[in-house]
Amino acid sequence: MRKVLVKRIRQGNNSTLSEIYVDDMLICYGLEDAVREVKIKGETAIPTGQYPLILNTYGAMNARYKRKFPSFHQGMIEIKEIPDYSYVYIHIGNNIGDTAGCLLVGECWELIEGDYELRRSKKAYLTLYQKLIRLMAKEQVLIAISNEVPSDLVTK
């Protein structure tokens, strides 16, 4: 069994920035909504914990990505078994307006007016997706999400 680590490192006003590791190697950055005690649908970061990754081969987002990446898209990478969450994907996007409760990826980040934004998201997605697809073809892959935001890095 392999693990992907999402290590949350900074908290913005309404955004959460993380580093994403595969086999202890930093692959890219991640962006989620704010970490909240009480879930607000589509506006709350994924709870900390470990969850299995699966390939979701149906739905509108899968069809859109199949058209966008016809040569290699095999399905959306979905984070499963999150209590009170459904259809949580790893996908392309730049800011919290793109998340809807999902995990976005990017090669670098910026702090803009108190919130984090990702840059070069498509390039990071292609790298992470192809790495995860290869691993998932051989064995089960878990994603571990941890909060490691020092209090001095909370932007409020």
C-alpha positions in Angstrom: 0.0 0.0 0.0 1.3 3.4 -1.0 0.6 6.8 0.6 0.3 10.3 -0.7 0.8 13.0 2.0 -1.0 16.3 2.0 0.8 18.3 4.6 -1.1 21.6 5.3 1.4 24.3 5.8 -0.4 27.7 5.7 -3.9 29.0 6.4 -5.3 32.0 4.6 -8.5 33.9 5.4 -10.6 31.3 3.5 -7.9 29.0 2.0 -5.5 26.3 3.1 -2.2 25.7 1.4 -0.4 22.3 1.5 2.5 20.4 0.1 1.8 17.1 -1.6 4.3 14.3 -1.3 4.5 11.0 -3.1 7.1 8.5 -1.7 8.5 11.3 0.5 9.1 13.5 -2.6 7.5 16.9 -2.9 5.4 16.8 -6.1 3.4 20.0 -6.0 1.3 22.3 -3.8 -2.4 21.8 -2.9 -5.2 24.2 -2.2 -8.4 23.6 -0.2 -11.0 25.8 1.4 -10.6 26.8 5.0 -10.3 24.3 7.8 -13.5 24.6 9.8 -14.9 23.0 12.9 -18.4 22.8 11.4 -18.6 21.8 7.7 -20.1 24.2 5.2 -20.9 22.3 2.0 -18.3 23.2 -0.7 -16.4 25.6 1.5 -14.6 23.4 4.0 -11.3 21.6 3.8 -11.2 17.8 3.9 -11.0 16.5 7.5 -7.6 15.2 8.6 -7.1 11.5 8.2 -6.3 8.7 5.7 -8.6 7.9 2.8 -8.4 5.6 -0.2 -8.0 6.9 -3.7 -10.1 5.4 -6.5 -10.7 6.2 -10.2 -14.1 7.6 -10.8 -15.1 6.9 -14.4 -18.5 8.6 -14.6 -20.0 12.1 -14.3 -19.6 15.5 -15.9 -16.1 16.2 -14.6 -14.8 12.9 -15.8 -16.3 13.6 -19.3 -14.7 17.1 -19.3 -11.3 15.8 -18.4 -11.6 12.9 -20.9 -12.1 15.5 -23.6 -9.3 17.7 -22.3 -6.7 14.8 -21.9 -7.9 12.1 -24.3 -4.5 10.4 -24.6 -4.1 9.5 -20.9 -7.2 10.3 -18.8 -8.5 7.1 -17.2 -10.9 8.6 -14.7 -11.0 11.3 -12.0 -8.9 10.6 -8.9 -11.5 10.6 -6.2 -10.8 10.7 -2.4 -13.3 8.2 -0.9 -14.7 7.4 2.5 -14.5 11.0 3.9 -17.3 11.3 6.5 -20.1 13.6 5.2 -18.3 14.3 1.9 -18.9 12.9 -1.6 -17.3 13.3 -5.0 -14.1 14.9 -3.7 -11.6 15.0 -6.5 -8.0 16.0 -7.1 -8.1 18.5 -10.0 -7.0 21.6 -11.8 -7.8 25.1 -10.3 -6.2 28.3 -9.1 -8.2 29.6 -6.1 -10.8 28.6 -3.6 -13.5 29.6 -6.1 -12.5 26.5 -8.0 -12.4 24.0 -5.1 -16.0 23.1 -4.2 -14.5 21.1 -1.4 -12.0 19.3 -3.6 -8.2 19.4 -3.6 -6.6 21.6 -6.2 -2.9 21.3 -7.3 -0.3 23.7 -8.6 3.5 24.0 -9.1 3.7 27.2 -7.1 1.6 29.6 -5.0 1.0 33.3 -4.2 -0.7 35.0 -1.3 -3.2 37.5 -2.7 -5.2 39.7 -0.4 -5.0 37.2 2.5 -5.7 34.0 0.5 -3.5 31.5 -1.3 -3.7 30.9 -5.0 -2.0 28.3 -7.1 -0.1 28.8 -10.3 0.7 26.3 -13.2 -2.1 24.0 -12.0 -2.4 22.1 -15.3 1.3 21.2 -15.3 1.2 20.0 -11.6 -2.0 18.0 -12.3 -0.4 16.2 -15.2 2.6 15.3 -13.2 0.7 14.1 -10.1 -2.1 12.4 -12.1 0.3 10.3 -14.2 2.3 9.3 -11.0 -0.9 8.3 -9.1 -2.3 6.4 -12.1 0.9 4.3 -12.3 0.8 3.5 -8.5 -3.0 2.8 -8.5 -2.6 0.3 -11.3 -0.3 -1.8 -9.0 -1.7 -1.3 -5.5 -4.0 0.5 -3.2 -3.1 4.1 -2.6 -4.1 6.1 0.5 -4.0 9.8 0.9 -3.1 11.1 4.3 -4.1 14.7 5.2 -2.4 16.4 8.1 -2.6 19.9 9.7 0.8 21.2 10.4 0.2 24.9 10.1 2.2 26.8 12.7 0.1 29.5 14.4 2.4 32.3 13.0 1.6 31.2 9.5 -2.2 31.6 9.9 -3.2 34.6 7.8 -6.1 36.3 9.5 
